[in-house]
Each structure stands twice: as C-alpha cells, then as structure tokens.
Amino acid sequence: MRLEPITWERLTDALAGHLDGLRPADGGRWLKVAVDGAPAARPGDLVEGMARELRLRGRDVIGVGTSGFLRPASLRFEYGRQDPDAYYGGWFDTGALWREVFGPLEPGGSGRVLPDLWDPATDRATRSPYRELAPGGVLLLHGPFLLGHWFPFDLTVHLRLSRAALARRTPERWTLPAFERYEEEVAPVDAADVVVRADDPRHPAWTGLP
C-alpha cells in the first residue's frame, strides 16, 4: 500500500471535491459515505471537516455517529461490560441503522433520517427529531466496524492505526481484541476506497482517491 503525506485540510478538501462530482451508485438522490475508524482515530473529526467543505459547496450534509445507535445496556452487557466479542458484534444496532438511516435514503425514499436513537449515558431513547436531507445531500456515517455489513456506501474512508498506535491511544484496552478481529475478518485496508494512516495525528498520509 503506497501512502502519500497530506494535511487534514487538504484531505477534507480533496474528499469533498471528489464527492461533489460523484453520483449515487443506486441511482437515488443522496450520497452515502463511511468514515470508518476506531474511536482513537477520531473519525468524527474528519466528518466535521468534510461537512464544512461540502456545505461551502452548497451541499446539504448530515453526520451520523454509530455511538448514537448503540443497543440498550441490557443487550450490550449481556456477557459483561468488557467483552470484546460483544463489543465487536453486539453493541451497535445495525438493524436500526438500516431502518432509520439507510432506508429513507434509498431511491424513492423520504430522505428523513434519524440522527441518533439511543443515549448510552441515560440508557434511554434520545427522542431526537428526524432530519430531512435535501436531494443531492450527503450522509457521513462515522464510527468503528462500518465495513463488512453490506451498507450501501458510495465512498468508504478507513482511518488506519497501527497496532502500537491503537494500543497507545485507546484507554479501553479490553476493546483491542475486537479491532484485531475486525482486521482479520474484514481487512478494512483492502475493503475501503480510501485509506488514511493516522498514527501521528499531526502528519496523516493517504492512498489517494479511487
């Protein structure tokens, strides 16, 4: 994998420019983008930058984090609070993401997306209002383990951390086996359209655009 140094500013500008010329693969009215990465890689920060750039180009944008689509605590912690297999396969409500985020953005859909569903702090529904994404708008979904679910993304970006960087920047060390499993089973570096190495947050590098 060949990587070239880049700044975060140039990266967000390049990704936004690429999306500005991209058309939905399903023939619908909305683009769907994944920014995949461990919490330590801070995928939400990249989404914020991309959203700013896209809005400057006149595009409607909604950023959705998988942290707002966690399953209730009774399901997440069924096998204990620090079970890496449960974290990998049972914490995130992929069914709700299909229903509340991707379904409305299918061809002929309403465009009414639920930005979050569950508050892990209160362990209750957030009751957030639906947000209608204008035709031509862009969904930016960010979080870990996004690849391998057959989500209908038009562009996938993976924030790559080496094993050492991931361990160094992850306080919840019990989650590390889940990321090792993700590497083995999904191989996100091979699956993603764009890979960004983020070991040193001051000096990212990337593979370039597809």
Secondary structure, DSSP 8 states (H G I E B T S, - for coil): ---EE--HHHHHHHHHHHHHT---TTSSS-EEEEEE--GGG-HHHHHHHHHHHHHHTT--EEEEEGGGGB--HHHHTTT-TT-HHHHHHTSB-HHHHIIIIIGGGSTT---EE-S--EETTTTEE-----EE--TT-EEEEEESS-TTS----SEEEEEE--HHHHHHH-S-GGGHHHHHHHHHHH-HHHH-SEEEE-SSTTS-EE----
